[in-house]
Amino acid sequence: MQVPDWEDIRQAAKRIAPFVKRTPVFTSETLNRLTGAHLFFKCENFQKVGAFKFRGACNAVFSLNDSEARKGVCTHSSGNHAAALSLAARLRGIPAYVVMPENSPRVKVDAVQHYGGQITFCAPTLTAREQTLQKIQQQTGAVFIHPYNNFLVVAGQGTVALEFLEAIPDLDILLAPVGGGGLMSGTCLAASVLRPDIQLIGAEPAAADDACRSLQTGKIIPPENPRTIADGLRTSLCPLTFQVLQQHLDSILTVSEEGIVQAMRLIWERMKIVVEPSAAVPFAAVLEHKNRFRNRRVGIILSGGNVDLDRLPWFSPAPDARN
Amino acid sequence: MQVPDWEDIRQAAKRIAPFVKRTPVFTSETLNRLTGAHLFFKCENFQKVGAFKFRGACNAVFSLNDSEARKGVCTHSSGNHAAALSLAARLRGIPAYVVMPENSPRVKVDAVQHYGGQITFCAPTLTAREQTLQKIQQQTGAVFIHPYNNFLVVAGQGTVALEFLEAIPDLDILLAPVGGGGLMSGTCLAASVLRPDIQLIGAEPAAADDACRSLQTGKIIPPENPRTIADGLRTSLCPLTFQVLQQHLDSILTVSEEGIVQAMRLIWERMKIVVEPSAAVPFAAVLEHKNRFRNRRVGIILSGGNVDLDRLPWFSPAPDARN
């Protein structure tokens, strides 16, 4: 399977530069003191659409030639990728067709509509999603942009680490959350070129530790009914991302649900920024495995900031396993 | 009454530079579209202690000579100034004595203790506060640093506008919240020198419109039982700030409680940053008086980000008039 190389990531960076934000890197003396590490946070919660996903979607959309593009793009996703693809398509002036389960949270439906995505609802099963998507593809000829099993999407996500290491070149460790593995794969591919001796660590909820188990057993094991609050990390690895992580990842750390909520709240309280539960997972890993990070220069990718402010986890601590 | 001049603010900037953060200026395409204005947000919610108050406290503490400083500093405040003074004093290696009403919210007591302030509790009346403070001054010889009726504090707060106009020189309008008037006064004194033609507008809750009425009537009218969620803006102007605002302020806009909550939530949702209710008041003014700001380049000072995450206003919309 072909995997993006350094040149693909550099081209992605150039291609998406007019559209994406170069997000800042934040530090916090309080969180450094609390962990004993030197932490650097790359704030993709400030990215357009509120998540790194916009980079990959943008790279895919702006890589299409005009005749491909004219028919639009489509995907099935109820998360940040759907909103990201909708905005990227709008910027290119083409339609985006999004298949969403009919029980999707209102706030996610609103986001896709806000960015101009055309939603088709379907029953909340994988089969229904795939069949509905297929029908839309047949009707429209739109190009399917998978949220992470896509060469151009992974290359686009690699631009986070590229910018991060340009800003802070001497990181010892780089941490990102692992859901489908798109961000972590892009991070691995960029960082292993820019800084071959850097330690690359994935973080995922213990309640959705499919990536950990997949890498241990050497084959993709889908998550079984993942009951984690980190709604962006309930997805399974795919052939592309599995291959990259197998080759490059140093390790995966898992974290408890309480740890995720605590980490998220600390980031809000101490750094005064809004991050979603999935984005707090790597910092939760630092908190739960302090010895591993003490006195090291640790880069953490804050993947997104899309939270329903009416449903904060410290008000309803039971993990939400819908979706 | 002597008022800080440009040189006092420049000296404050130099004096506090080793200690304060040079906070970033954020923009949001979504909020620009929503208001029809070009908005620039100076993020003092990212300042140390989570509020601009650290600048004034720092300037006052580091202006003391060694024999004054040795005896420490004191204040009565249950808000951000108390935490700011505690940290400034710790950085100088001197004690900070803080008088707080015994019914102060736990989160504020924690903040002062976190930064090493020595708390004396008193009955929740102005008389009790002043008597307790006087006793502490007599016992310790500590210097009283008023939260805003203080030349050096106001000069320190002026460094916000100084940095802001260095970063974005061509603002048409500059907006800040008005509580005791320290931030707005410093803003007026700096901005009127750096950009004499800039419009200077204060914003305050309609439920605590004492500054508006004071300026209209020409004498300081204290707020009467101000029932506003903007807990930092319940205080009264003082002789120093009243004099500055009378001379420099172009106008004061008042906003509804619902407007404050809506503005706060929009900032959280769209900009992905945590601001406290008081900090959302100027943006609420833009939302409630759109015509006044359309197509103008508007600078907004986000004054702070200290919020009790267990008590968010969209969960308990009734304004909290305690404190």
Boltz contact constraints between the chains, C-beta under 6 A:
constraints:
  - contact:
      token1: [A, 45]
      token2: [B, 272]
      max_distance: 6.0
  - contact:
      token1: [A, 46]
      token2: [B, 272]
      max_distance: 6.0
  - contact:
      token1: [A, 268]
      token2: [B, 274]
      max_distance: 6.0
  - contact:
      token1: [A, 272]
      token2: [B, 45]
      max_distance: 6.0
  - contact:
      token1: [A, 272]
      token2: [B, 46]
      max_distance: 6.0
  - contact:
      token1: [A, 272]
      token2: [B, 274]
      max_distance: 6.0
  - contact:
      token1: [A, 272]
      token2: [B, 305]
      max_distance: 6.0
  - contact:
      token1: [A, 273]
      token2: [B, 273]
      max_distance: 6.0
  - contact:
      token1: [A, 274]
      token2: [B, 268]
      max_distance: 6.0
  - contact:
      token1: [A, 274]
      token2: [B, 272]
      max_distance: 6.0
  - contact:
      token1: [A, 305]
      token2: [B, 272]
      max_distance: 6.0
